[in-house]
């Protein structure tokens, strides 16, 4: 599968990266090669292969998400160490 330059630019747009025409030429070959591997994988017969999430056999250990009450004295100590508060809540800088 050979990608066109326009398809490479579309991929770059989706990835939110700007590329030059020279980079589009370079990435055209590289991305086509990667997508070629996906085509090869589609040819593999996996009808009798059990689906797995990962091969390590490790499973996540979860704990219950429980609220732990804190004393008023503990809350006051925490509020003393924060740079800014608003109406009893810790004010943080906006992320976006």
C-alpha positions as CSV (number, residue, x, y, z in Angstrom):
1,X,0.0,0.0,0.0
2,X,1.5,3.3,-1.1
3,X,0.2,6.4,0.6
4,X,-0.1,9.6,-1.3
5,X,1.4,12.9,-0.1
6,X,-2.1,14.2,0.6
7,X,-2.8,11.1,2.8
8,X,0.5,11.7,4.7
9,X,-0.5,15.4,5.2
10,X,-3.9,14.1,6.5
11,X,-2.1,11.8,9.0
12,X,0.1,14.8,10.1
13,X,-3.0,16.9,10.5
14,X,-4.7,14.3,12.7
15,X,-1.5,14.0,14.8
16,X,-1.5,17.9,15.0
17,X,2.0,18.2,13.6
18,X,3.1,20.4,10.8
19,X,5.3,18.9,8.1
20,X,7.1,20.3,5.1
21,X,6.9,18.9,1.5
22,X,10.3,17.3,2.0
23,X,9.1,15.6,5.2
24,X,6.0,14.5,3.4
25,X,8.2,12.7,0.9
26,X,10.2,11.0,3.6
27,X,7.1,10.0,5.7
28,X,5.3,8.8,2.6
29,X,7.8,5.9,2.3
30,X,8.0,5.2,6.0
31,X,4.2,5.3,6.7
32,X,3.5,3.2,3.6
33,X,5.9,0.6,5.0
34,X,4.2,0.6,8.4
35,X,0.7,0.2,6.9
36,X,2.2,-2.5,4.7
37,X,2.9,-4.5,7.9
38,X,-0.8,-4.0,8.9
39,X,-1.8,-5.5,5.6
40,X,0.4,-8.5,6.2
41,X,-1.2,-9.0,9.7
42,X,-4.6,-9.0,8.1
43,X,-3.6,-12.1,6.1
44,X,-2.8,-14.2,9.3
45,X,-5.4,-16.8,10.2
46,X,-6.4,-16.1,13.8
47,X,-9.7,-18.1,14.0
48,X,-8.4,-20.5,16.6
49,X,-6.3,-18.0,18.6
50,X,-7.6,-16.9,21.9
51,X,-7.9,-13.2,22.4
52,X,-5.6,-11.7,25.1
53,X,-5.1,-8.2,26.4
54,X,-1.4,-8.8,27.1
55,X,1.0,-11.7,27.3
56,X,2.4,-11.3,30.8
57,X,-0.5,-12.8,32.7
58,X,-0.4,-10.0,35.2
59,X,-3.7,-8.7,36.4
60,X,-4.5,-5.3,38.0
61,X,-5.2,-5.2,41.7
62,X,-7.9,-2.8,42.5
63,X,-8.9,-1.4,45.9
64,X,-12.2,0.1,46.9
65,X,-12.4,3.9,46.5
66,X,-13.4,4.9,50.0
67,X,-13.7,8.3,51.5
68,X,-11.6,8.8,54.6
69,X,-12.7,11.6,56.8
70,X,-10.1,14.0,58.1
71,X,-10.2,15.9,61.3
72,X,-10.9,19.7,61.2
73,X,-7.4,20.2,62.6
74,X,-5.8,18.2,59.7
75,X,-7.9,20.2,57.2
76,X,-6.7,23.5,58.7
77,X,-3.1,22.4,58.5
78,X,-3.4,21.5,54.9
79,X,-5.1,24.8,54.0
80,X,-2.2,26.7,55.7
81,X,0.3,25.2,53.3
82,X,-1.5,26.0,50.0
83,X,-0.7,29.1,47.9
84,X,-4.3,30.1,47.2
85,X,-7.8,29.1,48.4
86,X,-11.3,30.1,47.4
87,X,-14.4,29.5,49.5
88,X,-12.7,26.7,51.4
89,X,-11.3,24.9,48.4
90,X,-7.8,24.7,47.1
91,X,-7.4,27.0,44.0
92,X,-5.2,25.7,41.2
93,X,-4.0,27.2,38.0
94,X,-6.1,26.4,35.0
95,X,-4.7,23.7,32.8
96,X,-6.1,24.7,29.5
